[in-house]
Amino acid sequence: MPDLLVRGVDEAIVKALKERAGRHGRSAEAEHRAILAAALLGPRKRSFAEVLAAMPDVGQDADFERVQDSRVAPRVFD
């Protein structure tokens, strides 16, 4: 398995990595591997268009029409 060396990391980041590793009960090196795997191999975020395309085509357009009561003035500023 290849090695990865990261130089010039800010001390605050190293400290945060060690603290996070401690909370998860693993070494800083194991925590670093887990963070890299989650960031690079985790599920890909879907675009807004993909989310919309995945929505089921249900209901009628009239179901989603805006109903405005003409007896109540619209509130612009509160």
BELPEDA-V693754 format. One record per helix or strand of 3 or more residues. SS is the DSSP state (h for helix, s for strand). FROM is the first residue (numbers start at 0). LEN is the number of residues. If there is no record, write none. Layout:
# BELPEDA-V693754
{{SS:FROM:LEN} {SS:FROM:LEN}}
This chain:
# BELPEDA-V693754
{{h:10:13} {h:27:14} {h:47:7} {h:60:4}}
